């Protein structure tokens, strides 16, 4: 492709709303163009990279028995109502109505549609195992679409669904997809880590996320340096370790604590350690109020709350609701005297707690000398806090370390969550109807593009992994006004393209500095420079974009050298 004919609108300045390198460089390099918040055009360069990722994903899905289909983006509400997700999915679901006032949504995922497809097309165990996938745009009404392709309202995703008769079949599909995903991200040239994760609104009891390691990743990953344990912070287990509380048999004492609304403020006012104070938080779980206690400034983990108190929707109770039920504001709340119809859940560190300080459910007052077993009715103790760096690994006891990652894929064991709800059954060898056992496996294709840039760039621009580069060679003619030099460049371009190589030819009549800057920004792995030296001695300058190393190559050896670089057989 000649740059005189190409749509590559490179920019000199960083767009004001671009906060992370991938967003900045994909805009600056002419790969994408913003239409609205979270909505982007893929320009020719961007579309070529996207297609490279899609091709790798397809090959690996096909390798492990996947069959490609294409399902509708527009999904009827009836299917979501069958699964029970229409009301509980949340505000991210883009709901619309047609001219007949029938409700639809723009698909954020396709569990309902694929389950309906399969229940209409297969009826016998003989059709199993079955693995179907698609590559398609998805839609989610993100509250804060940001970071370019990393969190948008519209994005490209690959989703595969497995159908089996038994758990053994699901286990095999899960292992195959785990390997397939490992292959995909290795082939994309990415450094990544699979970690245990939360299933969220997709459902199922077992899931792994695949995270590309990057400083700007939204996910915090808890990694054990001594064993294989790795988990997203939101589900990482806190190893139970008993807390020894000094004996305190004194009676409750209500103390005036004016303007002390935080653990730090209460501890300072009463001159006690923050670990002597219990934090009380109120949540609404499917509309019902629940109370959650943690020790000191430990951060409550909402994912873990939903495991100890199963619910579809969990939100922090607002001040008006809390005041109506308890007569006090956040900062003065506590478990003593909590209404019986509000269950109390406490973090495991509070088990046996005595001599504690808690809110008195009266503004500006706290209780001291609290013994939880004596003074409150705790429904259950459990692991309810967020893991912190340095906590003990739940598998081996070593200290956990933290790193950041960009989630680019996730695999789930769904079981019969959708097949039972939607009546997707097959007859087994005995003629008995059995619900299909399902798995779900997603890759964020467009997010993988952004993740690759986050991991592969420098202060001059993108440095594409070989497998994802929009072109294999960036051919740069330093001065197209020089007829001799231009003729050599044209001849080289023809030889490279005739050999089947992908070439971006900078044949513009621009200054050399502009061309070199654009080449580094665009980030194609090989830059071939036709300059004064080529005219004088016949050699072509080869620059490795990643290392910056330069060498001179004879034209006769050029094609073989490029093919060797890309491991052509």
C-alpha positions in Angstrom: 0.0 0.0 0.0 1.3 3.4 -1.0 1.0 6.0 1.7 0.0 8.6 -1.0 -3.1 6.5 -1.5 -3.6 5.4 2.1 -5.9 6.9 4.8 -3.4 7.2 7.7 -4.2 10.5 9.5 -1.3 10.6 11.9 -1.3 13.3 14.6 1.5 15.3 16.1 -0.2 16.0 19.5 -1.7 13.7 22.1 -5.5 14.1 22.1 -6.7 15.7 25.4 -9.0 12.9 26.4 -6.5 10.1 25.8 -5.1 9.0 29.2 -3.2 5.8 28.5 -0.6 4.9 25.9 -2.7 2.6 23.8 -5.5 5.2 23.4 -2.9 7.9 22.7 -0.9 6.0 20.2 -3.8 4.3 18.3 -5.3 7.8 17.8 -1.9 9.4 16.9 -0.9 6.6 14.6 -4.1 6.9 12.5 -5.4 3.5 13.6 -8.8 4.6 15.1 -11.0 7.7 15.1 -13.5 8.6 17.8 -17.2 9.0 16.9 -18.5 9.4 20.5 -17.5 8.3 24.0 -16.7 4.6 23.8 -17.4 4.4 20.0 -14.5 4.3 17.5 -14.0 3.9 13.8 -11.3 1.4 12.8 -9.3 3.1 10.1 -7.4 0.9 7.5 -4.4 0.3 9.7 -6.5 -0.5 12.8 -8.8 -2.8 10.8 -5.7 -4.7 9.5 -4.5 -5.3 13.1 -7.9 -6.3 14.2 -8.1 -8.8 11.3 -4.7 -10.3 12.4 -6.1 -10.9 15.9 -9.3 -12.4 14.5 -7.4 -14.7 12.2 -5.3 -16.1 15.1 -8.4 -16.6 17.2 -10.3 -18.4 14.4 -7.4 -20.8 13.8 -7.2 -21.7 17.4 -11.0 -22.1 17.9 -11.1 -24.3 14.8 -8.1 -26.3 16.0 -10.0 -27.3 19.1 -13.3 -28.2 17.4 -15.1 -24.9 17.2 -17.6 -24.2 14.4 -18.2 -20.6 13.5 -21.7 -19.2 13.4 -23.1 -15.7 13.3 -26.0 -14.7 15.7 -28.1 -11.6 15.6 -26.9 -8.5 17.6 -30.6 -7.6 18.2 -32.0 -10.0 20.8 -35.6 -10.3 22.0 -36.4 -9.6 25.6 -38.3 -12.9 25.8 -35.1 -15.0 25.7 -33.5 -12.9 28.5 -36.7 -13.2 30.5 -36.5 -17.0 30.2 -33.0 -17.0 31.6 -34.0 -14.5 34.3 -31.4 -11.9 33.3 -33.6 -9.2 31.8 -34.2 -7.5 35.1 -30.9 -8.3 36.8 -28.3 -7.7 34.2 -28.1 -4.1 35.1 -27.8 -0.7 33.5 -25.1 -1.8 31.1 -27.8 -3.7 29.0 -28.8 -1.5 26.1 -32.6 -1.9 25.8 -34.6 -0.7 22.9 -38.2 -1.1 21.5 -39.4 -1.6 18.0 -42.3 0.0 16.3 -44.7 -2.6 17.8 -43.5 -1.7 21.3 -41.7 -5.1 21.7 -38.5 -5.0 23.8 -35.1 -6.0 22.5 -31.5 -5.4 23.6 -28.2 -5.0 21.8 -26.3 -8.1 22.6 -23.6 -7.7 25.3 -23.2 -11.5 25.2 -25.1 -14.4 23.6 -25.8 -17.1 26.2 -29.6 -16.8 25.7 -29.4 -16.8 21.9 -27.0 -19.7 21.6 -29.1 -21.8 24.0 -32.2 -21.1 21.9 -30.3 -22.0 18.8 -29.1 -25.3 20.2 -32.5 -26.3 21.7 -34.0 -25.8 18.2 -31.4 -27.8 16.3 -30.3 -30.8 18.3 -32.2 -33.4 20.4 -29.9 -36.3 20.9 -26.7 -36.9 22.8 -25.2 -38.2 19.5 -24.8 -34.5 18.4 -22.5 -33.9 21.4 -19.9 -32.6 22.1 -20.7 -29.4 20.3 -18.7 -26.2 20.2 -20.0 -23.1 18.4 -18.4 -19.7 18.2 -18.8 -16.3 16.6 -16.8 -13.1 16.1 -19.1 -10.1 16.5 -19.6 -6.6 17.9 -21.0 -6.4 21.4 -22.7 -3.5 23.2 -22.6 -2.4 26.8 -23.7 0.9 28.1 -20.6 1.6 30.2 -21.1 4.3 32.8 -17.6 5.6 32.1 -16.3 4.5 28.7 -12.6 5.2 28.8 -9.1 4.3 27.7 -10.1 3.9 24.0 -10.5 0.3 23.0 -10.0 -1.0 26.5 -13.5 0.0 27.7 -16.0 1.0 25.1 -19.7 0.8 24.5 -19.1 -1.1 21.3 -16.4 -3.7 21.0 -15.4 -6.8 19.0 -15.6 -10.1 20.9 -15.2 -13.8 20.1 -17.5 -16.0 22.1 -17.5 -19.8 22.0 -20.1 -22.0 23.8 -19.6 -25.7 24.5 -22.4 -28.2 25.0 -21.9 -31.6 26.6 -23.9 -34.3 28.2 -21.9 -34.6 31.4 -19.4 -32.8 33.6 -16.5 -34.8 32.2 -17.3 -33.4 28.8 -17.4 -29.8 30.2 -14.1 -30.4 31.9 -12.5 -31.5 28.6 -13.9 -28.4 26.8 -12.7 -26.1 29.5 -9.2 -27.6 29.3 -9.2 -27.3 25.5 -10.2 -23.7 25.7 -7.6 -22.9 28.4 -5.0 -24.3 26.0 -6.5 -22.5 23.0 -6.4 -19.2 24.8 -2.9 -19.8 25.9 -2.0 -20.4 22.2 -3.8 -17.3 21.1 -2.1 -14.9 23.4 1.3 -16.5 22.9 0.9 -16.1 19.1 -0.1 -12.5 19.6 3.3 -11.9 21.3 1.8 -11.0 24.6 3.0 -11.6 28.2 -0.1 -12.7 30.1 -1.3 -14.6 33.2 -4.4 -16.7 33.6 -6.0 -16.1 37.1 -9.0 -17.3 39.0 -11.8 -14.8 38.7 -15.4 -13.9 39.4 -18.2 -15.1 37.0 -20.3 -11.9 37.4 -23.5 -11.7 35.5 -22.5 -14.6 33.1 -22.8 -17.1 36.0 -21.3 -20.4 36.6 -19.1 -21.6 39.5 -15.6 -21.8 38.0 -13.8 -19.3 35.8 -10.4 -18.0 34.7 -9.5 -14.6 33.3 -6.6 -14.2 30.9 -4.8 -10.9 31.7 -2.2 -9.1 29.7 0.3 -7.7 32.2 0.5 -3.9 31.9 1.0 -0.9 34.2 -2.3 0.6 33.1 -4.4 -2.5 33.5 -7.7 -2.1 35.4 -7.4 -5.5 37.0 -5.3 -6.0 40.2 -3.9 -9.5 40.2 -2.7 -11.3 43.4 0.2 -13.6 42.4 2.1 -16.1 44.6 5.8 -16.1 43.8 6.3 -19.6 45.2 3.4 -21.6 43.7 0.9 -21.5 40.9 -1.8 -19.6 42.8 -3.0 -16.5 40.9 -6.4 -14.7 41.3 -8.1 -11.4 40.5 -8.0 -9.3 43.7 -11.8 -9.2 43.7 -12.0 -13.0 44.5 -8.5 -13.7 45.9 -8.9 -15.7 49.1 -7.7 -14.3 52.4 -6.2 -17.1 54.4 -7.9 -17.4 57.8 -5.5 -16.4 60.5 -6.8 -16.2 64.1 -6.8 -12.8 65.8 -6.1 -12.8 69.5 -8.3 -10.4 71.3 -7.5 -9.4 74.9 -10.2 -10.3 77.3 -12.7 -7.6 78.0 -15.7 -8.5 80.1 -16.7 -4.9 80.8 -20.3 -3.9 80.0 -21.1 -1.8 76.9 -20.4 1.8 77.2 -21.9 4.5 75.0 -19.4 7.2 74.3 -20.0 10.6 72.6 -17.7 10.8 69.5 -18.5 14.2 67.9 -17.6 14.5 64.2 -15.8 11.1 64.2 -17.2 9.4 61.1 -14.3 7.3 59.9 -12.3 4.5 61.5 -9.2 6.7 61.7 -11.2 9.5 63.3 -12.9 7.3 65.9 -9.6 5.5 66.8 -7.8 8.9 67.2 -10.6 10.3 69.4 -10.8 7.3 71.7 -7.0 6.8 71.6 -7.3 3.1 70.5 -5.7 1.2 67.6 -7.8 1.1 64.4 -7.8 -2.7 64.6 -9.8 -2.4 67.8 -12.6 -0.8 65.7 -15.1 -2.6 63.6 -16.4 -0.9 60.4 -20.1 -1.3 59.7 -21.5 -1.1 56.1 -25.1 -1.5 54.9 -26.0 -3.0 51.6 -29.2 -3.7 49.7 -29.2 -7.3 48.3 -32.1 -7.7 45.8 -33.8 -4.9 47.8 -33.3 -6.4 51.3 -31.0 -4.6 53.8 -27.9 -6.5 55.1 -25.2 -5.5 57.5 -21.5 -6.3 56.9 -18.7 -5.9 59.4 -14.9 -5.7 58.8 -12.0 -5.1 61.1 -10.4 -1.6 61.1 -9.8 -0.2 57.7 -10.1 -3.5 55.9 -11.9 -3.0 52.5 -15.2 -4.8 52.1 -15.2 -7.2 49.1 -18.7 -7.1 47.4 -18.0 -10.2 45.3 -17.4 -12.2 48.5 -20.5 -10.7 50.1 -22.6 -12.2 47.3 -21.1 -15.6 48.0 -22.1 -15.6 51.7 -25.5 -13.9 50.9 -26.4 -15.0 47.3 -28.2 -12.3 45.4 -28.5 -11.0 41.8 -27.9 -7.3 42.7 -25.9 -5.8 45.5 -25.6 -2.1 46.0 -24.4 0.1 48.9 -27.4 1.4 50.8 -28.0 5.1 50.4 -28.1 7.5 53.4 -31.9 7.9 53.3 -32.5 4.2 53.4 -30.0 3.7 56.3 -31.5 6.6 58.3 -35.1 5.2 57.8 -34.1 1.8 59.1 -31.5 2.7 61.8 -32.1 6.3 62.6 -28.4 7.2 62.1 -26.0 8.1 59.2 -23.1 6.2 57.9 -20.1 6.6 60.3 -22.2 6.0 63.4 -23.5 2.5 62.5 -23.0 -0.7 64.4 -24.3 -4.3 64.9 -25.6 -3.7 68.5 -29.4 -3.5 68.5 -29.5 -4.2 64.7 -33.2 -5.1 63.7 -33.6 -8.9 63.7 -34.7 -8.9 60.0 -31.4 -7.4 58.9 -28.8 -10.2 58.8 -25.3 -9.4 60.1 -22.3 -10.9 58.3 -18.8 -10.4 59.8 -15.3 -11.0 58.4 -13.5 -14.0 59.8 -11.0 -11.7 61.5 -13.8 -10.6 63.9 -14.6 -14.1 65.1 -14.3 -14.1 68.9 -13.9 -10.3 68.9 -14.2 -8.5 72.2 -13.2 -5.1 73.5 -14.3 -3.7 70.1 -15.5 -0.2 69.2 -18.6 0.0 67.0 -21.1 2.7 66.0 -24.1 3.0 68.3 -26.7 3.6 65.5 -27.0 7.1 66.9 -25.2 10.0 65.3 -21.9 11.0 67.0 -22.0 8.0 69.4 -20.1 4.7 69.6 -20.1 1.7 71.9 -16.9 0.5 73.5 -16.2 -2.9 75.2 -18.2 -4.7 72.6 -18.2 -8.5 72.6 -19.7 -9.6 69.3 -20.8 -13.0 70.6 -22.5 -11.3 73.6 -23.8 -8.1 72.1 -24.8 -8.8 68.5 -26.3 -11.6 66.5 -23.9 -12.5 63.7 -25.6 -14.7 61.0 -22.3 -15.9 59.6 -18.6 -15.3 59.6 -16.5 -15.6 56.4 -13.8 -14.2 54.2 -15.4 -10.8 53.4 -12.4 -8.4 52.9 -10.3 -7.5 49.9 -6.9 -9.2 49.9 -3.9 -6.8 50.2 -0.4 -7.2 49.1 1.7 -9.2 51.5 -1.3 -11.4 52.7 -0.5 -15.1 52.9 -1.1 -17.2 49.8 -4.1 -19.5 50.6 -2.3 -22.4 48.8 1.2 -22.3 50.3 1.4 -19.4 52.8 4.0 -17.3 50.9 3.4 -13.5 50.7 1.2 -12.5 47.8 2.5 -9.9 45.4 0.3 -7.6 43.2 0.6 -6.8 39.6 -1.8 -5.1 37.1 -3.4 -6.6 34.1 -5.8 -6.0 31.2 -8.5 -8.7 31.0 -8.5 -9.9 27.4 -10.3 -13.2 27.8 -12.4 -15.3 30.3 -13.6 -18.9 30.3 -16.5 -20.1 32.4 -18.1 -23.4 33.4 -21.8 -22.5 33.2 -23.2 -25.9 34.0 -27.0 -26.0 33.5 -27.7 -22.4 34.5 -29.1 -21.5 31.0 -30.2 -25.0 29.7 -32.4 -25.7 32.7 -34.0 -22.2 32.7 -34.6 -22.4 28.9 -35.5 -26.1 28.6 -32.5 -27.0 26.4 -32.3 -30.8 26.7 -31.2 -33.8 24.8 -32.1 -37.4 25.0 -29.4 -39.6 26.5 -28.6 -43.2 25.5 -31.5 -44.4 27.6 -34.0 -42.0 26.0 -34.1 -39.7 29.1 -34.2 -35.9 28.6 -31.2 -34.3 30.3 -30.2 -30.6 30.4 -27.2 -29.7 28.4 -24.0 -28.9 30.3 -22.6 -25.6 29.0 -19.4 -23.6 29.0 -18.8 -20.1 27.8 -15.5 -18.7 26.5 -14.9 -15.1 25.5 -12.0 -13.1 24.0 -12.0 -9.3 23.7 -10.6 -9.1 20.2 -10.5 -5.3 20.0 -9.3 -5.0 23.6 -6.4 -7.4 22.7 -5.3 -4.8 20.1 -5.2 -2.1 22.8 -3.5 -4.5 25.3 -0.7 -5.2 22.7 0.0 -1.5 22.4 0.1 -1.1 26.2 2.7 -3.8 26.4 4.6 -2.9 23.2 5.5 0.8 22.8 8.1 3.3 23.6 8.3 7.1 23.7 8.3 7.3 19.9 5.3 5.1 19.2 3.9 1.6 18.8 6.2 -1.5 18.5 3.9 -4.2 17.1 4.6 -7.9 17.7 5.3 -9.6 14.4 2.0 -11.4 14.2 -0.1 -8.3 14.7 1.6 -5.6 12.6 -0.6 -4.1 10.0 2.2 -4.6 7.4 5.3 -6.6 7.6 7.6 -4.0 6.0 7.6 -0.2 6.1 9.5 0.9 3.0 10.7 4.5 3.3 11.9 6.5 0.3 13.8 9.3 1.8 13.5 11.7 -1.2 10.9 10.9 -3.8 12.0 14.0 -5.7 15.3 12.3 -6.5 14.5 10.3 -9.7 17.2 7.7 -9.2 16.3 7.1 -5.6 12.6 6.9 -6.4 13.2 4.4 -9.2 15.1 2.1 -6.7 12.3 2.5 -4.2 9.7 1.5 -6.8 11.7 -1.5 -7.9 12.1 -2.6 -4.3 8.4 -2.2 -3.6 7.5 -4.3 -6.5 9.9 -7.1 -5.6 8.6 -7.2 -2.0 5.0 -7.3 -3.0 5.5 -9.8 -5.8 7.1 -12.1 -3.2 3.8 -12.0 -1.2 5.0 -9.6 1.5 2.8 -7.0 3.1 4.4 -3.6 2.5 3.5 0.0 3.5 5.4 2.2 1.0 6.1 5.8 2.1 6.2 7.4 -1.3 5.1 10.8 -0.1 7.1 13.9 -1.0 7.6 14.7 2.6 10.7 15.6 4.6 12.7 12.6 5.8 12.2 13.6 9.4 8.4 13.4 9.0 8.7 10.0 7.4 10.9 8.6 10.1 8.7 9.9 12.9 5.6 8.5 11.3 7.3 5.1 10.8 8.3 4.9 14.5 4.8 6.0 15.5 3.0 3.4 13.3 5.3 0.7 14.6 5.8 -1.8 11.8 8.6 -4.2 12.9 10.9 -3.7 9.9 11.8 -0.3 8.3 13.6 -0.5 5.0 15.1 2.9 4.1 16.0 3.9 0.6 18.4 6.8 0.9 21.6 8.4 -0.4 23.6 5.3 0.6 21.4 3.1 -1.5 22.1 5.2 -4.6 25.8 5.3 -3.9 26.5 1.7 -2.9 23.4 -0.3 -3.7 22.6 -1.3 -0.1 19.3 -0.8 1.7 19.2 0.2 5.3 17.3 -2.2 7.6 16.1 -0.8 10.9 14.6 -3.0 13.6 11.8 -1.0 15.2 12.0 -2.9 18.5 15.7 -2.7 19.1 16.6 0.3 16.9 19.5 -1.7 15.5 20.5 -0.9 11.9 22.2 -3.0 9.2 22.8 -2.7 5.5 21.3 -5.4 3.2 22.0 -6.2 -0.4 18.8 -6.1 -2.5 19.4 -9.7 -3.7 19.2 -10.9 -0.1 16.4 -8.7 1.0 13.3 -10.9 0.4 15.0 -13.9 2.0 16.0 -11.8 5.1 12.4 -10.5 5.6 10.9 -14.0 5.3 13.5 -15.3 7.8 12.5 -12.5 10.2 8.9 -13.6 10.0 9.8 -17.3 10.2 8.4 -18.2 6.7 8.9 -21.9 5.9 
